[in-house]
């Protein structure tokens, strides 16, 4: 049984990589069939890779901060009130959701002004 785990791992990893390469090849062939020059395709990929949202760092910062606060509150509640460990996933989901909603409200306000 222990022998099958590495075999399956490498087969799945190889399948994912092969699927990615095959999809990318088909996409490029379709672009060439539709008349796009290779230079146009190169520019298309460069433009999409160069896009960066300034709000991305804010989103991840708020999300990690809220998850960290959830763990701290969970530890405090568990020690103070002897709650079971099941409190952690609930608090993480609650705080992460609240963090994402606050991110939405912040970006909506910033984009409106």
C-alpha positions as CSV (number, residue, x, y, z in Angstrom):
1,X,0.0,0.0,0.0
2,X,2.9,2.4,0.8
3,X,4.2,1.9,-2.7
4,X,1.1,3.2,-4.4
5,X,1.2,6.7,-2.7
6,X,4.4,7.9,-4.5
7,X,3.3,6.4,-7.8
8,X,-0.1,8.1,-7.7
9,X,1.5,11.4,-6.6
10,X,3.9,11.5,-9.5
11,X,1.2,10.3,-12.0
12,X,-1.2,13.1,-10.8
13,X,1.6,15.7,-10.9
14,X,2.6,14.6,-14.4
15,X,-1.0,14.7,-15.5
16,X,-1.5,18.2,-14.2
17,X,1.6,19.4,-15.9
18,X,0.7,17.7,-19.2
19,X,-2.8,19.1,-19.1
20,X,-1.4,22.6,-18.6
21,X,1.0,22.3,-21.5
22,X,-1.6,20.7,-23.8
23,X,-4.1,23.5,-23.0
24,X,-1.5,26.2,-23.6
25,X,-0.5,24.6,-26.9
26,X,-4.1,24.4,-28.1
27,X,-4.8,28.0,-27.1
28,X,-1.7,29.2,-29.1
29,X,-2.7,27.1,-32.1
30,X,-6.2,28.6,-32.1
31,X,-4.7,32.1,-31.9
32,X,-2.5,31.3,-34.9
33,X,-5.4,29.8,-36.8
34,X,-7.4,33.0,-36.3
35,X,-4.6,35.1,-37.9
36,X,-2.8,36.5,-34.9
37,X,1.0,36.9,-35.5
38,X,3.4,35.4,-32.9
39,X,4.4,38.9,-32.0
40,X,0.8,39.8,-31.2
41,X,0.5,36.7,-29.0
42,X,3.7,37.6,-27.2
43,X,2.4,41.1,-26.5
44,X,-0.9,39.7,-25.3
45,X,0.8,37.5,-22.7
46,X,3.1,40.3,-21.6
47,X,0.2,42.8,-21.1
48,X,-1.8,40.3,-19.0
49,X,1.2,39.3,-16.9
50,X,2.1,43.0,-16.2
51,X,-1.2,43.9,-14.6
52,X,-1.1,44.4,-10.9
53,X,-3.9,45.6,-8.7
54,X,-2.7,47.9,-5.9
55,X,-5.6,46.5,-3.8
56,X,-4.2,43.0,-3.9
57,X,-1.8,43.5,-1.0
58,X,-4.5,45.2,1.0
59,X,-6.8,42.2,0.4
60,X,-4.3,39.7,1.5
61,X,-3.2,41.8,4.5
62,X,-6.7,42.2,5.8
63,X,-7.4,38.4,5.2
64,X,-4.2,37.3,7.1
65,X,-4.8,39.8,9.9
66,X,-8.3,38.6,10.4
67,X,-7.4,35.0,10.4
68,X,-4.6,35.7,12.9
69,X,-7.1,37.5,15.1
70,X,-9.5,34.6,14.8
71,X,-6.8,32.2,16.1
72,X,-5.9,34.5,19.0
73,X,-9.5,34.9,20.0
74,X,-10.0,31.2,19.7
75,X,-7.0,30.5,21.9
76,X,-8.3,33.0,24.5
77,X,-11.8,31.6,24.5
78,X,-10.5,28.1,24.7
79,X,-8.4,28.9,27.8
80,X,-10.9,31.1,29.5
81,X,-14.1,29.2,28.9
82,X,-12.7,25.6,28.2
83,X,-14.4,25.4,24.8
84,X,-13.6,22.5,22.4
85,X,-11.1,22.9,19.6
86,X,-14.0,23.1,17.1
87,X,-14.2,26.8,17.8
88,X,-11.1,27.5,15.6
89,X,-12.6,26.7,12.2
90,X,-15.8,28.7,13.0
91,X,-13.9,31.7,14.2
92,X,-11.5,31.6,11.2
93,X,-14.4,31.5,8.8
94,X,-16.2,34.3,10.6
95,X,-13.2,36.6,10.9
96,X,-12.0,35.8,7.3
97,X,-15.5,36.6,5.9
98,X,-15.6,39.8,7.9
99,X,-12.2,40.8,6.6
100,X,-13.2,40.2,3.0
101,X,-16.4,42.2,3.5
102,X,-14.4,45.1,5.0
103,X,-11.9,44.8,2.0
104,X,-14.9,45.1,-0.4
105,X,-16.2,48.2,1.5
106,X,-12.8,49.9,1.5
107,X,-12.1,49.3,-2.2
108,X,-15.6,50.4,-3.2
109,X,-15.1,53.6,-1.3
110,X,-11.7,54.2,-2.8
111,X,-12.8,53.4,-6.4
112,X,-15.9,55.7,-6.0
113,X,-13.8,58.7,-5.1
